[in-house]
Structure formats: structure tokens, C-alpha cells
């Protein structure tokens, strides 16, 4: 007989000192000849650097599904920094009591408390500096609805092999005549805010796929450099999100001007995470085909942007129970119990051009300024 020996190695995260625990199982594997053969041994190390979180500067790893005491220690330390801060950006310290909110920043900086605190300061400064972007940021905004329905962004149902959510952007679907690049950014912020409610997303981060195929020269002229800079500043330096990889597919020669603008604002770490693909086969080496839709040569069903749009709609109804909106969440400065009248016509949501909406007008003004 063959005998299978399995050694299971795992690490106990709740202990003060991380202990390596090994368990072994063995069972006979009979061969057709009935002869005894050599042992086959399989070792499984369950300490995963992908789904685990490093706390502070030490070398311990903790599974994201647990809540180690170090989380509480990190929260205590970051609250001390917030309470003592004289920075004008932190004049409103109401986030002090919201552990879920603070954990977003700790995860984004791998529980380096000082770095997480600096990220919080930049977050609030960015919100104060760009208030028009966040005015009435809601799934009920008619222009945001159009962007979401076109898949800006699209969120794939399955995670990649490293547990990361995958965002997709099919740029050929963009209609600049209906909504601007700034609106695409607003729809993206709205989506990320929802995704960050899941601690697995906070810890594992995201992957973005941008398909530039069939983006016309005329459409590419609407890639406003100042808005691109605004987007990079927010997503790279101010928001508690981790983009672990950004995949570009089918970029054309006339996109080089936009790419040049993007590159000059990217940090070296971010640049290293951008992967250019001349074909889908190299993309499949990075992301498994069973995760990707058919449009990207995958084995999953065709991409349906309405799935994520409906998820956000359902979520917005759940949030109507919030009695006191928390202004430090970008989507809770304004809470709707029902869609605004401008979004409803004969029971369907519509984009109403030229609606007398102060928030919309301020955004149009911002577009003109940029």
C-alpha cells in the first residue's frame, strides 16, 4: 500500500507569542499490486501573507478574519494622535469614536499607526479642498447612475486568487456627451466607499483592469489632465484603498499624451504596479480566466454592469435607517429616503439635462474650471 502523510502547519494568531502548531494524518493508499511503496508526504502551511495583516513594525502576521488585541492597541494609539492633533483638517474629530472607519486607514497602511494617521489627515484635507466633488454623492444622482449603468466602475462577482476584488473599466462604453470624467470619478468613489465596508477588501486591496480597446480619438480628448491629476491624488495619496495591480489592455498611440500626464503624478510604487498587456494571454497569467468575463477572454458570464448598480441601489435603502449621518463618510453627508424627483420619470430613472440642481451646477462649474 501507499501511505499518505499530511502535515498541517498553522499559526495561532490570538496568542501573545505566535506558536507554530503541526498536526499530521496518515492513511493507507492501496495499489493494484498490493505492494508497499514509499511514503508520500504533503505539507500545508496555512500562514498566508495574502490574507493576513502585519501589525505595526513587528514581524507577526494575523488573519483578517480574527480581531487580535493588537487591533485595539493600534486603534488606541491612532485615537491619541487624532485627539492631540491641531491640524485644521482634523477640526471635526467626530470620527474618533468610529472604530470601523479608523480601521480602514490602519489596513491601508498595514497597521503602521503613524502612516495611517497621516493618511487620515490627507483624507480630510482632500474632502475640504474638493467639496464640490462630494456634494450629494449618491446612487440617486442621475449622472452617476448613467456612469454606473455603463460599467464605471464594473465590479466582478468573484475575487482573484489573492482574495482581491476586481474592478473593470471598458472605456469604449463611455459617452462623454452624457457624463464627464469627473462623474466617472464620483461613481468610482461611491463604489469604493461601499466596497470598503468589507474588511477583506480593506486588507487584501483591489485590482483594476482598464480596457482601452475601441476608445476613439474623439473620446480620448475628454481625458482632462487636471481631473486625471485630481483622481490620482485622491486614490493614491488620500483614500484608504490599496490598488495592488492595475492592468492596461489595448492602449492606442493617441493615448500616449494621457499616459504621460498620468505617469508624472504616480509614485514609483504605483508605477511598478501598472502592467501593460498587448494581448489577453498575458492578462490571464495575472488573473485566472474563471474570474474574468467573456469580454476579457474569461470563462465567467458576460459582464453585466447592472448587477453592481442594483447592489448600490439596495444598499442605499439600507442606509436610510441612519438617524445621524456621519459627515466623514463621503456618501453620508446627504442621505435620501427616496430618490430625488429629478431622478424619477414614469417610474424610471432618467438623466434630466439642465436640471435646476445646485450640486449639479457646482459640478458643472468645477468641470469648467478644470
C-alpha positions in Angstrom: 0.0 0.0 0.0 0.9 3.6 -0.4 0.6 5.7 2.7 -0.4 9.4 2.5 1.0 11.6 5.3 -0.4 15.1 5.6 1.3 17.6 7.8 -0.9 20.6 8.6 1.0 23.7 9.8 -0.8 26.7 11.1 -0.1 29.6 13.4 -2.2 30.7 16.4 -2.8 34.4 15.9 -4.5 35.0 19.2 -1.5 34.0 21.4 0.8 36.6 22.8 3.7 34.7 21.1 2.9 33.2 17.8 3.2 29.4 18.1 3.7 27.0 15.2 1.4 24.0 15.5 1.9 20.9 13.4 -0.7 18.1 13.0 -0.2 15.0 11.0 -2.5 12.5 9.5 -1.7 9.3 7.6 -3.8 6.8 5.7 -3.1 3.8 3.6 -3.3 4.1 -0.2 -3.7 0.6 -1.7 -2.2 -0.1 -5.1 -3.5 -2.6 -7.6 -0.4 -4.8 -7.0 -0.9 -4.7 -3.2 2.7 -3.9 -2.7 4.0 -1.4 -0.2 5.6 1.7 -1.7 7.4 4.7 -0.3 5.6 7.3 1.7 4.2 10.3 0.0 4.2 13.4 2.2 2.2 16.6 1.8 2.8 19.7 3.9 0.4 22.5 4.1 1.4 25.8 5.6 -1.7 27.9 6.4 0.2 31.1 7.2 -0.9 33.2 4.2 0.8 36.6 3.6 -2.1 37.4 1.2 -5.0 37.2 3.6 -3.1 38.2 6.8 -2.3 41.6 8.2 1.0 42.7 9.6 0.6 44.9 12.7 3.0 47.8 13.3 6.6 47.2 12.8 6.9 43.7 14.2 7.0 40.6 12.1 3.9 38.9 13.3 1.0 38.1 10.9 -2.6 38.0 11.8 -5.5 36.6 9.9 -8.0 39.2 8.8 -10.9 37.1 10.0 -9.8 37.5 13.6 -9.6 40.6 15.7 -6.3 40.4 17.6 -5.7 42.6 20.6 -3.1 44.5 18.5 -6.0 46.0 16.6 -7.3 47.6 19.7 -3.8 48.8 20.6 -3.4 50.4 17.2 -6.9 52.0 17.5 -5.9 53.4 20.9 -2.7 54.9 19.6 -4.3 56.4 16.5 -7.1 58.0 18.6 -4.4 59.5 20.8 -2.9 61.1 17.7 -6.3 62.4 16.4 -7.2 63.8 19.9 -3.9 65.6 20.2 -3.8 66.9 16.6 -4.0 70.6 16.0 -4.2 70.2 12.2 -7.0 72.2 10.7 -8.1 69.3 8.6 -9.0 67.4 11.8 -11.0 70.2 13.3 -14.0 67.8 13.3 -12.9 64.9 15.4 -16.2 63.0 15.3 -14.5 60.0 13.6 -12.7 59.5 16.9 -15.3 57.1 18.1 -15.8 55.1 14.9 -13.5 52.1 15.0 -14.8 50.7 11.7 -13.8 54.0 9.9 -10.4 54.2 11.5 -9.6 50.5 10.7 -9.9 51.4 7.0 -6.8 53.6 7.3 -4.9 51.1 9.5 -5.5 48.4 7.0 -4.5 50.7 4.1 -1.1 51.3 5.8 -0.6 47.8 7.2 -1.2 48.9 10.7 1.6 51.4 10.7 -0.1 53.9 13.0 1.9 57.0 12.1 1.3 56.4 8.4 -2.4 55.7 8.9 -2.7 58.9 10.9 -1.0 60.9 8.1 -3.4 59.3 5.6 -6.4 60.4 7.7 -5.2 64.0 7.7 -4.7 63.9 3.9 -8.2 62.4 3.6 -9.9 65.2 5.5 -7.8 67.8 3.8 -8.8 66.4 0.4 -12.5 66.4 1.3 -12.4 70.0 2.4 -10.4 71.1 -0.6 -12.7 69.4 -3.1 -16.1 69.8 -1.5 -18.0 70.1 -4.9 -17.0 66.5 -5.8 -18.7 65.1 -2.8 -21.8 67.2 -2.7 -24.8 64.8 -2.7 -22.7 61.9 -3.8 -25.4 59.3 -4.1 -26.5 56.5 -6.4 -29.6 58.6 -6.9 -27.6 61.3 -8.7 -28.7 61.0 -12.3 -25.3 61.4 -14.0 -23.7 58.9 -11.5 -26.5 56.5 -12.4 -25.6 56.7 -16.1 -21.9 56.1 -15.3 -22.7 53.0 -13.2 -25.1 51.6 -15.8 -22.3 51.8 -18.3 -20.0 50.0 -16.0 -17.9 52.8 -14.5 -16.8 51.1 -12.5 -17.7 47.5 -13.0 -17.2 45.1 -10.1 -16.6 41.4 -10.9 -18.6 39.0 -8.7 -15.6 36.7 -8.0 -12.3 37.6 -6.3 -8.9 36.8 -7.8 -6.7 34.1 -6.3 -5.3 36.5 -3.7 -8.7 37.4 -2.4 -8.8 40.9 -4.1 -11.9 42.4 -5.7 -11.5 43.2 -9.4 -12.7 46.5 -10.9 -13.1 46.7 -14.7 -13.4 49.7 -17.0 -14.4 49.2 -20.6 -13.6 52.7 -21.9 -15.5 52.1 -25.2 -18.7 52.3 -23.2 -18.0 55.9 -22.0 -20.2 58.6 -23.5 -18.6 62.0 -22.6 -21.7 63.7 -24.0 -23.8 62.3 -21.2 -21.4 62.4 -18.3 -17.9 63.7 -17.7 -14.7 62.1 -16.5 -15.4 63.8 -13.1 -18.7 61.9 -12.9 -16.9 58.6 -13.6 -14.6 59.5 -10.6 -17.6 60.2 -8.4 -19.2 56.9 -9.4 -15.9 55.2 -8.6 -15.7 56.9 -5.1 -19.2 55.8 -4.4 -18.4 52.2 -5.3 -15.2 52.1 -3.3 -17.0 53.5 -0.2 -19.4 50.6 -0.4 -16.6 48.0 -1.0 -14.6 49.3 2.0 -17.4 48.2 4.3 -15.9 44.7 3.9 -12.7 44.2 5.9 -11.4 41.6 3.5 -11.3 44.4 0.9 -9.6 46.7 3.3 -6.9 44.1 3.9 -6.4 42.5 0.5 -6.9 45.6 -1.6 -8.1 45.8 -5.2 -7.1 45.0 -8.8 -8.2 47.3 -11.7 -8.4 46.3 -15.3 -8.8 49.2 -17.9 -9.6 48.1 -21.4 -8.7 50.9 -23.8 -9.8 49.0 -26.9 -12.1 50.9 -29.2 -11.7 54.2 -27.3 -11.9 56.7 -30.1 -9.6 59.7 -30.6 -12.5 62.0 -30.0 -13.3 60.4 -26.7 -9.7 60.4 -25.6 -9.7 64.2 -25.9 -12.1 64.3 -22.9 -9.4 62.8 -20.6 -8.9 66.1 -18.8 -5.4 66.3 -17.4 -6.5 68.2 -14.3 -9.2 65.7 -13.5 -6.7 62.9 -14.0 -4.4 64.6 -11.5 -7.3 65.0 -9.1 -8.2 61.3 -9.4 -4.6 60.2 -8.9 -4.1 62.5 -5.9 -7.3 61.1 -4.2 -6.8 57.4 -4.9 -3.1 57.2 -4.5 -2.5 59.6 -1.5 -5.7 60.4 0.3 -8.2 57.5 0.3 -7.8 54.2 2.3 -7.7 52.0 -0.7 -4.9 49.7 -1.9 -4.7 49.1 -5.6 -2.3 46.1 -5.8 -2.2 45.9 -9.6 -3.5 48.0 -12.5 -3.8 46.3 -15.9 -4.0 48.3 -19.1 -5.2 46.5 -22.3 -5.3 47.7 -25.8 -3.9 51.2 -25.3 -3.5 53.1 -28.6 -0.9 55.6 -29.8 -3.2 58.6 -29.2 -3.5 57.7 -25.5 0.2 58.4 -25.0 -0.5 62.0 -24.1 -2.9 61.0 -21.3 -0.4 58.3 -20.2 2.3 60.9 -20.0 0.2 63.0 -17.7 -0.7 60.1 -15.5 2.9 58.9 -15.1 4.2 62.2 -13.8 1.9 62.1 -10.8 2.4 58.5 -9.9 4.7 57.4 -7.2 7.3 54.8 -8.1 5.5 52.1 -6.1 2.3 52.8 -8.1 4.1 52.8 -11.4 5.6 49.4 -10.6 2.0 48.1 -10.2 0.9 49.1 -13.7 1.0 46.2 -16.2 0.7 46.8 -19.9 -0.8 44.0 -21.9 -0.6 43.7 -25.7 -2.9 40.7 -25.6 -5.2 38.9 -23.2 -3.0 35.9 -22.7 -0.6 37.9 -20.5 -3.6 39.2 -18.5 -4.6 35.6 -17.9 -1.2 34.9 -16.4 -2.0 37.5 -13.7 -5.8 36.9 -13.2 -7.4 33.5 -13.6 -9.8 33.1 -16.5 -12.6 31.8 -14.4 -12.7 35.2 -12.7 -12.9 37.2 -15.9 -15.9 37.8 -18.1 -16.0 36.7 -21.7 -15.2 40.2 -22.9 -11.7 39.7 -21.4 -11.3 36.1 -22.7 -12.5 34.7 -19.4 -14.8 31.8 -18.5 -17.2 33.7 -16.4 -20.5 35.0 -17.8 -20.6 38.2 -19.9 -20.0 41.4 -18.0 -23.3 42.9 -16.6 -22.8 46.4 -15.1 -26.4 46.5 -13.8 -25.5 43.9 -11.2 -23.3 46.4 -9.3 -25.7 49.2 -9.9 -28.6 47.3 -8.3 -26.3 46.4 -5.4 -25.7 50.0 -4.7 -29.4 50.8 -5.0 -30.3 48.1 -2.5 -27.6 49.3 -0.2 -28.8 52.9 -0.3 -32.2 51.8 1.0 -30.5 50.1 3.9 -28.6 53.3 4.8 -31.8 55.3 5.2 -32.1 54.0 8.8 -29.1 56.1 9.8 -30.5 58.7 12.2 -27.4 60.9 12.3 -25.4 61.0 9.1 -21.6 60.8 9.7 -20.1 63.6 7.6 -16.7 62.0 7.4 -18.1 59.2 5.2 -18.2 60.7 1.8 -21.6 59.2 0.9 -23.4 60.2 4.1 -23.3 63.9 4.0 -26.7 63.7 2.4 -29.0 60.8 3.0 -32.0 60.2 0.8 -35.0 58.2 2.0 -36.4 58.3 -1.6 -34.8 59.3 -4.9 -34.9 63.0 -5.7 -37.8 63.9 -8.0 -35.3 64.9 -10.8 -34.3 61.2 -11.0 -37.8 59.8 -11.4 -40.0 59.9 -14.5 -42.8 57.4 -15.1 -41.3 55.1 -12.6 -37.9 55.1 -14.3 -34.6 56.9 -13.5 -33.7 59.4 -16.2 -30.9 61.9 -16.8 -32.5 65.3 -16.8 -30.4 67.7 -18.7 -30.1 71.1 -17.3 -31.9 70.2 -14.0 -32.0 73.0 -11.6 -29.8 71.2 -9.0 -27.3 73.3 -7.0 -25.0 70.3 -6.6 -25.1 69.6 -10.3 -24.5 73.2 -11.2 -21.4 73.4 -8.9 -20.0 70.2 -10.5 -20.5 71.7 -13.9 -18.7 74.8 -12.7 -15.9 72.7 -11.4 -15.7 70.9 -14.8 -15.4 74.3 -16.5 -12.7 75.5 -14.0 -10.7 72.3 -14.7 
